[in-house]
Amino acid sequence: MAQPGRSPEVDAELKKLQGVQSELQALAASRSQFYQQANENGMVKQELDLLEDEAPVFKLVGPVLIKQDLEEAKQNVAKRLELIEREMAKVSKAFEEKQKEEAAIGDEIMRMQGGMKERAAEEARKIMEGAA
């Protein structure tokens, strides 16, 4: 139900805007999580690059450490970084699209409210002219 002074159309647009803003928050959280994962995996890659070829590397699988080949570990980290970067690009693109959608809805709300103000001013002028 529209609040006094607001049309149902404006209320519908406001509801859409709130939905888009919720989606933006979720995308921002995802993007933040991917940045954190990329940072962590980047540090792992740097550490692996410092190791000598024969250095032992262990991988945590559940509660157990399993020996892993250094080259295999480097490849796994590189693949993980590629995957994270692709996902970050997808999320960033979706975030930008949602920002544009948010701006468009905001502009539409402003346009609708401006029209309502103009109509109210016109009605007030008519009332004043009728009273004079």
N, CA, C and O atoms as CSV, one atom per row, in Angstrom:
chain,resi,resn,atom,element,x,y,z
A,1,MET,N,N,0.841,-1.177,0.000
A,1,MET,CA,C,0.000,0.000,0.000
A,1,MET,C,C,0.888,1.242,0.000
A,1,MET,O,O,1.888,1.316,0.715
A,2,ALA,N,N,0.495,2.215,-0.822
A,2,ALA,CA,C,1.276,3.444,-0.953
A,2,ALA,C,C,1.167,4.288,0.312
A,2,ALA,O,O,0.109,4.372,0.937
A,3,GLN,N,N,2.267,4.900,0.665
A,3,GLN,CA,C,2.241,5.817,1.801
A,3,GLN,C,C,1.546,7.097,1.350
A,3,GLN,O,O,1.521,7.396,0.156
A,4,PRO,N,N,0.981,7.854,2.286
A,4,PRO,CA,C,0.324,9.104,1.905
A,4,PRO,C,C,1.285,9.992,1.122
A,4,PRO,O,O,2.426,10.206,1.531
A,5,GLY,N,N,0.810,10.502,-0.003
A,5,GLY,CA,C,1.642,11.379,-0.813
A,5,GLY,C,C,2.521,10.648,-1.810
A,5,GLY,O,O,3.219,11.287,-2.598
A,6,ARG,N,N,2.502,9.312,-1.794
A,6,ARG,CA,C,3.306,8.538,-2.745
A,6,ARG,C,C,2.388,7.650,-3.557
A,6,ARG,O,O,1.412,7.099,-3.047
A,7,SER,N,N,2.715,7.524,-4.812
A,7,SER,CA,C,1.893,6.681,-5.673
A,7,SER,C,C,2.334,5.225,-5.550
A,7,SER,O,O,3.460,4.951,-5.134
A,8,PRO,N,N,1.458,4.297,-5.906
A,8,PRO,CA,C,1.841,2.877,-5.888
A,8,PRO,C,C,3.003,2.585,-6.841
A,8,PRO,O,O,3.802,1.679,-6.601
A,9,GLU,N,N,3.085,3.366,-7.925
A,9,GLU,CA,C,4.182,3.167,-8.883
A,9,GLU,C,C,5.526,3.491,-8.236
A,9,GLU,O,O,6.510,2.777,-8.431
A,10,VAL,N,N,5.555,4.577,-7.464
A,10,VAL,CA,C,6.799,4.957,-6.770
A,10,VAL,C,C,7.150,3.887,-5.739
A,10,VAL,O,O,8.313,3.507,-5.605
A,11,ASP,N,N,6.147,3.403,-5.013
A,11,ASP,CA,C,6.400,2.342,-4.035
A,11,ASP,C,C,6.961,1.096,-4.710
A,11,ASP,O,O,7.860,0.446,-4.175
A,12,ALA,N,N,6.428,0.761,-5.891
A,12,ALA,CA,C,6.925,-0.413,-6.622
A,12,ALA,C,C,8.380,-0.208,-7.031
A,12,ALA,O,O,9.195,-1.125,-6.930
A,13,GLU,N,N,8.701,0.994,-7.491
A,13,GLU,CA,C,10.085,1.292,-7.876
A,13,GLU,C,C,11.009,1.261,-6.659
A,13,GLU,O,O,12.140,0.783,-6.749
A,14,LEU,N,N,10.534,1.764,-5.532
A,14,LEU,CA,C,11.340,1.724,-4.306
A,14,LEU,C,C,11.614,0.288,-3.882
A,14,LEU,O,O,12.709,-0.036,-3.421
A,15,LYS,N,N,10.612,-0.568,-4.041
A,15,LYS,CA,C,10.799,-1.978,-3.696
A,15,LYS,C,C,11.830,-2.624,-4.627
A,15,LYS,O,O,12.673,-3.402,-4.183
A,16,LYS,N,N,11.756,-2.294,-5.924
A,16,LYS,CA,C,12.759,-2.795,-6.870
A,16,LYS,C,C,14.148,-2.310,-6.487
A,16,LYS,O,O,15.120,-3.063,-6.540
A,17,LEU,N,N,14.227,-1.038,-6.099
A,17,LEU,CA,C,15.511,-0.454,-5.709
A,17,LEU,C,C,16.093,-1.181,-4.502
A,17,LEU,O,O,17.290,-1.466,-4.466
A,18,GLN,N,N,15.258,-1.481,-3.522
A,18,GLN,CA,C,15.731,-2.208,-2.341
A,18,GLN,C,C,16.234,-3.599,-2.723
A,18,GLN,O,O,17.240,-4.063,-2.186
A,19,GLY,N,N,15.544,-4.262,-3.643
A,19,GLY,CA,C,15.985,-5.578,-4.100
A,19,GLY,C,C,17.339,-5.513,-4.781
A,19,GLY,O,O,18.208,-6.350,-4.536
A,20,VAL,N,N,17.516,-4.513,-5.640
A,20,VAL,CA,C,18.791,-4.341,-6.338
A,20,VAL,C,C,19.897,-4.023,-5.339
A,20,VAL,O,O,21.014,-4.520,-5.477
A,21,GLN,N,N,19.601,-3.202,-4.338
A,21,GLN,CA,C,20.608,-2.871,-3.331
A,21,GLN,C,C,21.008,-4.102,-2.523
A,21,GLN,O,O,22.174,-4.247,-2.159
A,22,SER,N,N,20.060,-4.983,-2.241
A,22,SER,CA,C,20.382,-6.235,-1.542
A,22,SER,C,C,21.292,-7.101,-2.402
A,22,SER,O,O,22.246,-7.700,-1.904
A,23,GLU,N,N,20.990,-7.163,-3.701
A,23,GLU,CA,C,21.836,-7.936,-4.614
A,23,GLU,C,C,23.235,-7.335,-4.687
A,23,GLU,O,O,24.223,-8.066,-4.744
A,24,LEU,N,N,23.322,-6.017,-4.686
A,24,LEU,CA,C,24.630,-5.353,-4.697
A,24,LEU,C,C,25.440,-5.701,-3.454
A,24,LEU,O,O,26.646,-5.934,-3.539
A,25,GLN,N,N,24.784,-5.737,-2.310
A,25,GLN,CA,C,25.487,-6.101,-1.074
A,25,GLN,C,C,26.019,-7.529,-1.159
A,25,GLN,O,O,27.143,-7.803,-0.739
A,26,ALA,N,N,25.210,-8.436,-1.700
A,26,ALA,CA,C,25.646,-9.831,-1.828
A,26,ALA,C,C,26.820,-9.933,-2.797
A,26,ALA,O,O,27.776,-10.665,-2.538
A,27,LEU,N,N,26.756,-9.207,-3.906
A,27,LEU,CA,C,27.856,-9.224,-4.872
A,27,LEU,C,C,29.123,-8.618,-4.274
A,27,LEU,O,O,30.224,-9.108,-4.526
A,28,ALA,N,N,28.977,-7.563,-3.489
A,28,ALA,CA,C,30.142,-6.947,-2.842
A,28,ALA,C,C,30.786,-7.918,-1.861
A,28,ALA,O,O,32.011,-7.984,-1.761
A,29,ALA,N,N,29.964,-8.669,-1.139
A,29,ALA,CA,C,30.498,-9.664,-0.201
A,29,ALA,C,C,31.235,-10.764,-0.961
A,29,ALA,O,O,32.303,-11.206,-0.537
A,30,SER,N,N,30.666,-11.207,-2.083
A,30,SER,CA,C,31.324,-12.237,-2.899
A,30,SER,C,C,32.646,-11.719,-3.442
A,30,SER,O,O,33.660,-12.417,-3.412
A,31,ARG,N,N,32.623,-10.488,-3.938
A,31,ARG,CA,C,33.843,-9.913,-4.497
A,31,ARG,C,C,34.920,-9.810,-3.429
A,31,ARG,O,O,36.087,-10.097,-3.695
A,32,SER,N,N,34.542,-9.409,-2.238
A,32,SER,CA,C,35.488,-9.309,-1.130
A,32,SER,C,C,36.076,-10.677,-0.790
A,32,SER,O,O,37.275,-10.806,-0.541
A,33,GLN,N,N,35.226,-11.683,-0.784
A,33,GLN,CA,C,35.685,-13.040,-0.487
A,33,GLN,C,C,36.671,-13.522,-1.557
A,33,GLN,O,O,37.684,-14.140,-1.231
A,34,PHE,N,N,36.380,-13.242,-2.830
A,34,PHE,CA,C,37.295,-13.654,-3.897
A,34,PHE,C,C,38.626,-12.915,-3.801
A,34,PHE,O,O,39.677,-13.510,-4.040
A,35,TYR,N,N,38.597,-11.625,-3.455
A,35,TYR,CA,C,39.847,-10.882,-3.282
A,35,TYR,C,C,40.685,-11.494,-2.162
A,35,TYR,O,O,41.905,-11.608,-2.279
A,36,GLN,N,N,40.025,-11.884,-1.087
A,36,GLN,CA,C,40.732,-12.503,0.024
A,36,GLN,C,C,41.348,-13.833,-0.414
A,36,GLN,O,O,42.504,-14.116,-0.103
A,37,GLN,N,N,40.579,-14.642,-1.132
A,37,GLN,CA,C,41.096,-15.928,-1.609
A,37,GLN,C,C,42.264,-15.722,-2.569
A,37,GLN,O,O,43.252,-16.455,-2.515
A,38,ALA,N,N,42.151,-14.724,-3.450
A,38,ALA,CA,C,43.234,-14.450,-4.394
A,38,ALA,C,C,44.493,-14.025,-3.646
A,38,ALA,O,O,45.597,-14.438,-4.001
A,39,ASN,N,N,44.332,-13.214,-2.628
A,39,ASN,CA,C,45.469,-12.767,-1.824
A,39,ASN,C,C,46.136,-13.949,-1.122
A,39,ASN,O,O,47.359,-14.083,-1.140
A,40,GLU,N,N,45.320,-14.800,-0.507
A,40,GLU,CA,C,45.864,-15.965,0.200
A,40,GLU,C,C,46.592,-16.900,-0.764
A,40,GLU,O,O,47.696,-17.361,-0.470
A,41,ASN,N,N,45.979,-17.179,-1.908
A,41,ASN,CA,C,46.610,-18.074,-2.871
A,41,ASN,C,C,47.845,-17.445,-3.502
A,41,ASN,O,O,48.792,-18.150,-3.851
A,42,GLY,N,N,47.839,-16.121,-3.650
A,42,GLY,CA,C,49.026,-15.431,-4.146
A,42,GLY,C,C,50.194,-15.575,-3.181
A,42,GLY,O,O,51.338,-15.751,-3.599
A,43,MET,N,N,49.897,-15.501,-1.885
A,43,MET,CA,C,50.956,-15.685,-0.883
A,43,MET,C,C,51.477,-17.121,-0.906
A,43,MET,O,O,52.678,-17.348,-0.766
A,44,VAL,N,N,50.579,-18.089,-1.082
A,44,VAL,CA,C,51.005,-19.493,-1.168
A,44,VAL,C,C,51.912,-19.672,-2.381
A,44,VAL,O,O,52.935,-20.351,-2.298
A,45,LYS,N,N,51.537,-19.060,-3.515
A,45,LYS,CA,C,52.352,-19.166,-4.730
A,45,LYS,C,C,53.742,-18.582,-4.489
A,45,LYS,O,O,54.745,-19.169,-4.897
A,46,GLN,N,N,53.800,-17.427,-3.827
A,46,GLN,CA,C,55.096,-16.815,-3.531
A,46,GLN,C,C,55.951,-17.732,-2.662
A,46,GLN,O,O,57.149,-17.882,-2.902
A,47,GLU,N,N,55.342,-18.338,-1.665
A,47,GLU,CA,C,56.081,-19.248,-0.785
A,47,GLU,C,C,56.571,-20.471,-1.557
A,47,GLU,O,O,57.704,-20.912,-1.365
A,48,LEU,N,N,55.725,-21.017,-2.425
A,48,LEU,CA,C,56.127,-22.189,-3.212
A,48,LEU,C,C,57.259,-21.836,-4.174
A,48,LEU,O,O,58.140,-22.660,-4.421
A,49,ASP,N,N,57.241,-20.619,-4.718
A,49,ASP,CA,C,58.300,-20.191,-5.636
A,49,ASP,C,C,59.647,-20.060,-4.931
A,49,ASP,O,O,60.691,-20.158,-5.576
A,50,LEU,N,N,59.640,-19.843,-3.626
A,50,LEU,CA,C,60.886,-19.709,-2.866
A,50,LEU,C,C,61.540,-21.060,-2.565
A,50,LEU,O,O,62.732,-21.121,-2.267
A,51,LEU,N,N,60.765,-22.130,-2.643
A,51,LEU,CA,C,61.276,-23.453,-2.278
A,51,LEU,C,C,62.209,-24.015,-3.348
A,51,LEU,O,O,62.067,-23.736,-4.539
A,52,GLU,N,N,63.172,-24.822,-2.880
A,52,GLU,CA,C,64.048,-25.532,-3.811
A,52,GLU,C,C,63.275,-26.710,-4.395
A,52,GLU,O,O,62.273,-27.148,-3.829
A,53,ASP,N,N,63.747,-27.216,-5.529
A,53,ASP,CA,C,63.029,-28.280,-6.250
A,53,ASP,C,C,62.796,-29.533,-5.418
A,53,ASP,O,O,61.788,-30.215,-5.606
A,54,GLU,N,N,63.691,-29.846,-4.518
A,54,GLU,CA,C,63.573,-31.084,-3.735
A,54,GLU,C,C,62.919,-30.871,-2.369
A,54,GLU,O,O,62.833,-31.806,-1.572
A,55,ALA,N,N,62.466,-29.670,-2.099
A,55,ALA,CA,C,61.861,-29.379,-0.795
A,55,ALA,C,C,60.551,-30.150,-0.647
A,55,ALA,O,O,59.762,-30.240,-1.587
A,56,PRO,N,N,60.330,-30.705,0.545
A,56,PRO,CA,C,59.072,-31.441,0.758
A,56,PRO,C,C,57.895,-30.465,0.896
A,56,PRO,O,O,57.998,-29.424,1.545
A,57,VAL,N,N,56.787,-30.832,0.272
A,57,VAL,CA,C,55.565,-30.030,0.335
A,57,VAL,C,C,54.453,-30.952,0.800
A,57,VAL,O,O,54.333,-32.086,0.337
A,58,PHE,N,N,53.647,-30.455,1.716
A,58,PHE,CA,C,52.543,-31.264,2.231
A,58,PHE,C,C,51.228,-30.547,1.980
A,58,PHE,O,O,51.132,-29.320,2.006
A,59,LYS,N,N,50.224,-31.369,1.738
A,59,LYS,CA,C,48.884,-30.865,1.466
A,59,LYS,C,C,47.961,-31.389,2.557
A,59,LYS,O,O,48.000,-32.571,2.899
A,60,LEU,N,N,47.135,-30.509,3.098
A,60,LEU,CA,C,46.201,-30.901,4.146
A,60,LEU,C,C,44.935,-31.454,3.497
A,60,LEU,O,O,44.235,-30.747,2.771
A,61,VAL,N,N,44.654,-32.722,3.767
A,61,VAL,CA,C,43.443,-33.375,3.273
A,61,VAL,C,C,42.693,-33.869,4.496
A,61,VAL,O,O,43.052,-34.874,5.109
A,62,GLY,N,N,41.629,-33.127,4.838
A,62,GLY,CA,C,40.930,-33.455,6.080
A,62,GLY,C,C,41.870,-33.204,7.241
A,62,GLY,O,O,42.477,-32.136,7.326
A,63,PRO,N,N,41.999,-34.175,8.140
A,63,PRO,CA,C,42.892,-33.997,9.283
A,63,PRO,C,C,44.314,-34.519,9.020
A,63,PRO,O,O,45.132,-34.565,9.939
A,64,VAL,N,N,44.612,-34.913,7.770
A,64,VAL,CA,C,45.877,-35.584,7.458
A,64,VAL,C,C,46.718,-34.745,6.498
A,64,VAL,O,O,46.202,-34.164,5.543
A,65,LEU,N,N,48.039,-34.694,6.772
A,65,LEU,CA,C,48.978,-34.067,5.850
A,65,LEU,C,C,49.503,-35.129,4.894
A,65,LEU,O,O,49.989,-36.175,5.324
A,66,ILE,N,N,49.403,-34.856,3.594
A,66,ILE,CA,C,49.858,-35.804,2.577
A,66,ILE,C,C,50.962,-35.127,1.778
A,66,ILE,O,O,50.843,-33.965,1.390
A,67,LYS,N,N,52.053,-35.883,1.535
A,67,LYS,CA,C,53.165,-35.333,0.774
A,67,LYS,C,C,52.722,-35.120,-0.670
A,67,LYS,O,O,52.020,-35.944,-1.257
A,68,GLN,N,N,53.157,-33.980,-1.226
A,68,GLN,CA,C,52.776,-33.633,-2.589
A,68,GLN,C,C,54.008,-33.158,-3.340
A,68,GLN,O,O,54.905,-32.550,-2.756
A,69,ASP,N,N,54.047,-33.432,-4.620
A,69,ASP,CA,C,55.130,-32.988,-5.482
A,69,ASP,C,C,55.082,-31.459,-5.585
A,69,ASP,O,O,54.003,-30.885,-5.727
A,70,LEU,N,N,56.234,-30.803,-5.516
A,70,LEU,CA,C,56.294,-29.343,-5.549
A,70,LEU,C,C,55.683,-28.792,-6.833
A,70,LEU,O,O,54.914,-27.832,-6.796
A,71,GLU,N,N,56.021,-29.395,-7.956
A,71,GLU,CA,C,55.493,-28.911,-9.239
A,71,GLU,C,C,53.974,-29.059,-9.301
A,71,GLU,O,O,53.279,-28.188,-9.823
A,72,GLU,N,N,53.472,-30.157,-8.769
A,72,GLU,CA,C,52.022,-30.379,-8.730
A,72,GLU,C,C,51.351,-29.323,-7.841
A,72,GLU,O,O,50.284,-28.809,-8.177
A,73,ALA,N,N,51.977,-29.010,-6.720
A,73,ALA,CA,C,51.431,-27.997,-5.815
A,73,ALA,C,C,51.393,-26.633,-6.506
A,73,ALA,O,O,50.411,-25.901,-6.381
A,74,LYS,N,N,52.464,-26.292,-7.237
A,74,LYS,CA,C,52.501,-25.020,-7.956
A,74,LYS,C,C,51.406,-24.954,-9.024
A,74,LYS,O,O,50.754,-23.924,-9.197
A,75,GLN,N,N,51.214,-26.070,-9.738
A,75,GLN,CA,C,50.173,-26.107,-10.771
A,75,GLN,C,C,48.780,-25.954,-10.158
A,75,GLN,O,O,47.929,-25.242,-10.692
A,76,ASN,N,N,48.563,-26.631,-9.032
A,76,ASN,CA,C,47.258,-26.532,-8.368
A,76,ASN,C,C,46.956,-25.098,-7.925
A,76,ASN,O,O,45.841,-24.605,-8.091
A,77,VAL,N,N,47.961,-24.448,-7.366
A,77,VAL,CA,C,47.774,-23.069,-6.912
A,77,VAL,C,C,47.538,-22.149,-8.114
A,77,VAL,O,O,46.693,-21.257,-8.054
A,78,ALA,N,N,48.279,-22.362,-9.196
A,78,ALA,CA,C,48.098,-21.536,-10.396
A,78,ALA,C,C,46.684,-21.709,-10.965
A,78,ALA,O,O,46.048,-20.734,-11.364
A,79,LYS,N,N,46.201,-22.950,-10.999
A,79,LYS,CA,C,44.836,-23.209,-11.492
A,79,LYS,C,C,43.798,-22.551,-10.586
A,79,LYS,O,O,42.812,-21.987,-11.060
A,80,ARG,N,N,44.033,-22.630,-9.281
A,80,ARG,CA,C,43.114,-22.016,-8.328
A,80,ARG,C,C,43.081,-20.496,-8.519
A,80,ARG,O,O,42.015,-19.882,-8.477
A,81,LEU,N,N,44.247,-19.900,-8.729
A,81,LEU,CA,C,44.310,-18.452,-8.959
A,81,LEU,C,C,43.569,-18.061,-10.242
A,81,LEU,O,O,42.864,-17.052,-10.272
A,82,GLU,N,N,43.732,-18.860,-11.298
A,82,GLU,CA,C,43.016,-18.586,-12.549
A,82,GLU,C,C,41.507,-18.644,-12.331
A,82,GLU,O,O,40.771,-17.777,-12.800
A,83,LEU,N,N,41.056,-19.668,-11.621
A,83,LEU,CA,C,39.629,-19.825,-11.344
A,83,LEU,C,C,39.103,-18.637,-10.533
A,83,LEU,O,O,38.046,-18.085,-10.838
A,84,ILE,N,N,39.840,-18.260,-9.516
A,84,ILE,CA,C,39.426,-17.138,-8.665
A,84,ILE,C,C,39.361,-15.848,-9.487
A,84,ILE,O,O,38.426,-15.062,-9.335
A,85,GLU,N,N,40.344,-15.632,-10.350
A,85,GLU,CA,C,40.357,-14.417,-11.170
A,85,GLU,C,C,39.178,-14.389,-12.136
A,85,GLU,O,O,38.586,-13.331,-12.355
A,86,ARG,N,N,38.826,-15.542,-12.721
A,86,ARG,CA,C,37.652,-15.600,-13.608
A,86,ARG,C,C,36.380,-15.281,-12.832
A,86,ARG,O,O,35.526,-14.531,-13.306
A,87,GLU,N,N,36.258,-15.851,-11.641
A,87,GLU,CA,C,35.071,-15.599,-10.818
A,87,GLU,C,C,35.006,-14.136,-10.377
A,87,GLU,O,O,33.927,-13.544,-10.337
A,88,MET,N,N,36.158,-13.558,-10.047
A,88,MET,CA,C,36.187,-12.140,-9.662
A,88,MET,C,C,35.731,-11.268,-10.830
A,88,MET,O,O,35.010,-10.291,-10.631
A,89,ALA,N,N,36.149,-11.619,-12.043
A,89,ALA,CA,C,35.740,-10.846,-13.217
A,89,ALA,C,C,34.227,-10.938,-13.422
A,89,ALA,O,O,33.576,-9.941,-13.735
A,90,LYS,N,N,33.671,-12.142,-13.243
A,90,LYS,CA,C,32.218,-12.318,-13.388
A,90,LYS,C,C,31.467,-11.485,-12.353
A,90,LYS,O,O,30.500,-10.794,-12.677
A,91,VAL,N,N,31.922,-11.559,-11.111
A,91,VAL,CA,C,31.251,-10.834,-10.033
A,91,VAL,C,C,31.389,-9.327,-10.244
A,91,VAL,O,O,30.435,-8.584,-10.016
A,92,SER,N,N,32.554,-8.873,-10.674
A,92,SER,CA,C,32.751,-7.440,-10.910
A,92,SER,C,C,31.838,-6.940,-12.026
A,92,SER,O,O,31.267,-5.854,-11.931
A,93,LYS,N,N,31.706,-7.741,-13.082
A,93,LYS,CA,C,30.817,-7.366,-14.192
A,93,LYS,C,C,29.365,-7.301,-13.704
A,93,LYS,O,O,28.648,-6.349,-14.010
A,94,ALA,N,N,28.942,-8.305,-12.954
A,94,ALA,CA,C,27.572,-8.319,-12.420
A,94,ALA,C,C,27.354,-7.130,-11.486
A,94,ALA,O,O,26.282,-6.526,-11.489
A,95,PHE,N,N,28.366,-6.795,-10.691
A,95,PHE,CA,C,28.275,-5.661,-9.765
A,95,PHE,C,C,28.074,-4.357,-10.542
A,95,PHE,O,O,27.226,-3.538,-10.189
A,96,GLU,N,N,28.862,-4.177,-11.602
A,96,GLU,CA,C,28.741,-2.959,-12.411
A,96,GLU,C,C,27.358,-2.863,-13.053
A,96,GLU,O,O,26.766,-1.785,-13.102
A,97,GLU,N,N,26.844,-3.998,-13.548
A,97,GLU,CA,C,25.515,-4.005,-14.164
A,97,GLU,C,C,24.437,-3.650,-13.138
A,97,GLU,O,O,23.506,-2.904,-13.440
A,98,LYS,N,N,24.570,-4.188,-11.930
A,98,LYS,CA,C,23.592,-3.877,-10.878
A,98,LYS,C,C,23.678,-2.409,-10.468
A,98,LYS,O,O,22.660,-1.792,-10.156
A,99,GLN,N,N,24.889,-1.849,-10.466
A,99,GLN,CA,C,25.030,-0.429,-10.142
A,99,GLN,C,C,24.309,0.432,-11.178
A,99,GLN,O,O,23.657,1.419,-10.835
A,100,LYS,N,N,24.435,0.044,-12.453
A,100,LYS,CA,C,23.737,0.781,-13.510
A,100,LYS,C,C,22.228,0.649,-13.335
A,100,LYS,O,O,21.489,1.620,-13.496
A,101,GLU,N,N,21.776,-0.561,-13.005
A,101,GLU,CA,C,20.348,-0.784,-12.778
A,101,GLU,C,C,19.858,0.057,-11.599
A,101,GLU,O,O,18.781,0.649,-11.651
A,102,GLU,N,N,20.662,0.101,-10.538
A,102,GLU,CA,C,20.306,0.894,-9.362
A,102,GLU,C,C,20.178,2.372,-9.737
A,102,GLU,O,O,19.236,3.044,-9.316
A,103,ALA,N,N,21.121,2.870,-10.523
A,103,ALA,CA,C,21.081,4.277,-10.937
A,103,ALA,C,C,19.850,4.555,-11.798
A,103,ALA,O,O,19.205,5.592,-11.645
A,104,ALA,N,N,19.524,3.633,-12.699
A,104,ALA,CA,C,18.360,3.819,-13.570
A,104,ALA,C,C,17.066,3.853,-12.755
A,104,ALA,O,O,16.186,4.676,-13.009
A,105,ILE,N,N,16.959,2.967,-11.789
A,105,ILE,CA,C,15.760,2.945,-10.941
A,105,ILE,C,C,15.681,4.230,-10.115
A,105,ILE,O,O,14.608,4.816,-9.971
A,106,GLY,N,N,16.812,4.659,-9.581
A,106,GLY,CA,C,16.844,5.910,-8.818
A,106,GLY,C,C,16.420,7.099,-9.670
A,106,GLY,O,O,15.674,7.965,-9.214
A,107,ASP,N,N,16.904,7.135,-10.924
A,107,ASP,CA,C,16.507,8.211,-11.836
A,107,ASP,C,C,15.004,8.168,-12.109
A,107,ASP,O,O,14.343,9.206,-12.148
A,108,GLU,N,N,14.473,6.965,-12.298
A,108,GLU,CA,C,13.041,6.807,-12.558
A,108,GLU,C,C,12.219,7.280,-11.356
A,108,GLU,O,O,11.192,7.938,-11.525
A,109,ILE,N,N,12.661,6.951,-10.167
A,109,ILE,CA,C,11.954,7.402,-8.955
A,109,ILE,C,C,11.964,8.930,-8.885
A,109,ILE,O,O,10.943,9.551,-8.592
A,110,MET,N,N,13.118,9.524,-9.153
A,110,MET,CA,C,13.217,10.991,-9.128
A,110,MET,C,C,12.287,11.608,-10.171
A,110,MET,O,O,11.625,12.611,-9.902
A,111,ARG,N,N,12.238,11.010,-11.359
A,111,ARG,CA,C,11.370,11.515,-12.415
A,111,ARG,C,C,9.907,11.431,-11.984
A,111,ARG,O,O,9.135,12.373,-12.169
A,112,MET,N,N,9.540,10.283,-11.403
A,112,MET,CA,C,8.156,10.092,-10.964
A,112,MET,C,C,7.790,11.087,-9.864
A,112,MET,O,O,6.707,11.672,-9.884
A,113,GLN,N,N,8.687,11.275,-8.917
A,113,GLN,CA,C,8.418,12.213,-7.826
A,113,GLN,C,C,8.342,13.644,-8.342
A,113,GLN,O,O,7.533,14.439,-7.863
A,114,GLY,N,N,9.183,13.972,-9.318
A,114,GLY,CA,C,9.132,15.306,-9.918
A,114,GLY,C,C,7.793,15.548,-10.594
A,114,GLY,O,O,7.220,16.632,-10.479
A,115,GLY,N,N,7.295,14.543,-11.296
A,115,GLY,CA,C,5.986,14.658,-11.937
A,115,GLY,C,C,4.877,14.830,-10.922
A,115,GLY,O,O,3.936,15.592,-11.140
A,116,MET,N,N,4.989,14.114,-9.803
A,116,MET,CA,C,3.973,14.238,-8.751
A,116,MET,C,C,3.976,15.649,-8.168
A,116,MET,O,O,2.916,16.212,-7.894
A,117,LYS,N,N,5.170,16.220,-7.976
A,117,LYS,CA,C,5.271,17.579,-7.429
A,117,LYS,C,C,4.662,18.589,-8.396
A,117,LYS,O,O,3.961,19.515,-7.988
A,118,GLU,N,N,4.943,18.395,-9.687
A,118,GLU,CA,C,4.385,19.312,-10.684
A,118,GLU,C,C,2.863,19.248,-10.688
A,118,GLU,O,O,2.197,20.282,-10.741
A,119,ARG,N,N,2.310,18.040,-10.632
A,119,ARG,CA,C,0.852,17.890,-10.607
A,119,ARG,C,C,0.258,18.513,-9.341
A,119,ARG,O,O,-0.791,19.154,-9.395
A,120,ALA,N,N,0.924,18.325,-8.214
A,120,ALA,CA,C,0.433,18.908,-6.960
A,120,ALA,C,C,0.467,20.432,-7.029
A,120,ALA,O,O,-0.463,21.093,-6.565
A,121,ALA,N,N,1.529,20.996,-7.604
A,121,ALA,CA,C,1.636,22.448,-7.730
A,121,ALA,C,C,0.545,22.975,-8.660
A,121,ALA,O,O,-0.052,24.017,-8.390
A,122,GLU,N,N,0.286,22.265,-9.745
A,122,GLU,CA,C,-0.771,22.667,-10.680
A,122,GLU,C,C,-2.138,22.631,-10.003
A,122,GLU,O,O,-2.949,23.539,-10.184
A,123,GLU,N,N,-2.389,21.584,-9.227
A,123,GLU,CA,C,-3.660,21.484,-8.494
A,123,GLU,C,C,-3.794,22.621,-7.485
A,123,GLU,O,O,-4.879,23.177,-7.318
A,124,ALA,N,N,-2.705,22.966,-6.818
A,124,ALA,CA,C,-2.731,24.063,-5.841
A,124,ALA,C,C,-3.027,25.388,-6.535
A,124,ALA,O,O,-3.781,26.209,-6.013
A,125,ARG,N,N,-2.429,25.603,-7.726
A,125,ARG,CA,C,-2.700,26.830,-8.483
A,125,ARG,C,C,-4.175,26.914,-8.871
A,125,ARG,O,O,-4.792,27.975,-8.775
A,126,LYS,N,N,-4.728,25.792,-9.308
A,126,LYS,CA,C,-6.148,25.770,-9.693
A,126,LYS,C,C,-7.043,26.106,-8.500
A,126,LYS,O,O,-8.018,26.847,-8.630
A,127,ILE,N,N,-6.702,25.558,-7.356
A,127,ILE,CA,C,-7.485,25.833,-6.146
A,127,ILE,C,C,-7.388,27.309,-5.789
A,127,ILE,O,O,-8.389,27.936,-5.442
A,128,MET,N,N,-6.177,27.866,-5.875
A,128,MET,CA,C,-5.978,29.276,-5.541
A,128,MET,C,C,-6.716,30.177,-6.530
A,128,MET,O,O,-7.303,31.183,-6.132
A,129,GLU,N,N,-6.691,29.826,-7.806
A,129,GLU,CA,C,-7.392,30.625,-8.813
A,129,GLU,C,C,-8.896,30.559,-8.581
A,129,GLU,O,O,-9.597,31.554,-8.767
A,130,GLY,N,N,-9.394,29.398,-8.178
A,130,GLY,CA,C,-10.819,29.230,-7.911
A,130,GLY,C,C,-11.248,29.991,-6.670
A,130,GLY,O,O,-12.399,30.418,-6.585
A,131,ALA,N,N,-10.363,30.170,-5.713
A,131,ALA,CA,C,-10.694,30.862,-4.465
A,131,ALA,C,C,-10.659,32.379,-4.649
A,131,ALA,O,O,-11.284,33.115,-3.885
A,132,ALA,N,N,-9.936,32.839,-5.654
A,132,ALA,CA,C,-9.785,34.292,-5.839
A,132,ALA,C,C,-10.930,34.940,-6.531
A,132,ALA,O,O,-10.917,36.152,-6.743
